[in-house]
Amino acid sequence: MSDNVNRPRHYTASETGLECIDAIEAALTPDEFRGFCKGNALKYIWRERHKGKSTEDLEKAAWYSNRLVETMRKKARLDR
């Protein structure tokens, strides 16, 4: 069964096994990736009342916020 919030099948269907978010992070600078995560979180919050999947959209917003926090913590550990 696909997890539409944490690991959507359509984002992991590459022949490389690489998840889309990881490829995006690798292609962007840290500041660009930060903006990407923030923008996606805002997008899901913005539209949560209009698609009929409010809970799922808010969970996706939280997922992007959490990914950003994890990325920032990882960077802070590397900068030590």
N, C-alpha and C positions, 0 to 999 in steps of 0.2 A: 504494500500500500504506500502511495506517495504521501509525503509530508509537505503540504503546500506552503508551510511557513518556514521550516528549518532546512529542508532539503528537497525543493521542488524537482520532480523528475525532469521537467523541461529545461532546467538549468544544469543538469548533470549528465546529459545525454550525449556527451562528446566521446569520440573514440579514444581520446587521451585519458579519460577519467578525471580530468581537471574540472573543478566546479567553476562556473562562470564568474562568480564573485572573486575567486582567487586570480583568475586571468585578468580581470579588471584592475584589481589591486596591483598586480605586477606591472601593468601597462601605465599606471598613473603615478604621479609624484605623491608623497604623503599628504600634502595639502589638497591636491586634486581628489584623492580618495576620501579625505575627510569631507569635502564638499559633496561628493557623490553619495556618501552614506547619509549625511544630513538632508540632502535633497530628497532621497528616497524615503526617509522617515517622514518628512513633511508631506510628501505626495500621498502616502498611505493614510496619514491623519486627515489630510484635506478631503479625501474622497470616501472616507469610511461610511458615511451615511448614504452614499449614492449608489453603491454597487450591490447592496443586499447582503454583504458579508462583513459587517462591522467588526465583529470579534476577530476574524482572520486578518483584516486590514490593520487593526490596532496591534495584533501580534507581530505582523510584518514590520510595522513601524518600530516596535520594541526590538525586533531582531536587528534592524539596521543600527539602531542606537547602541545596542549591546556590542555589535561588531566594531563600531567606532571606538567604544570604550576599550575593548580588548586590544585593538590596534594601537591606541594611545598608550596603554599600559606596557605593551610589548616594546614600543619605541622608548619609553622611559627606562625600561630595564637595559636596553641596548646602549643607551646614552650614559649609563653609570660608569 
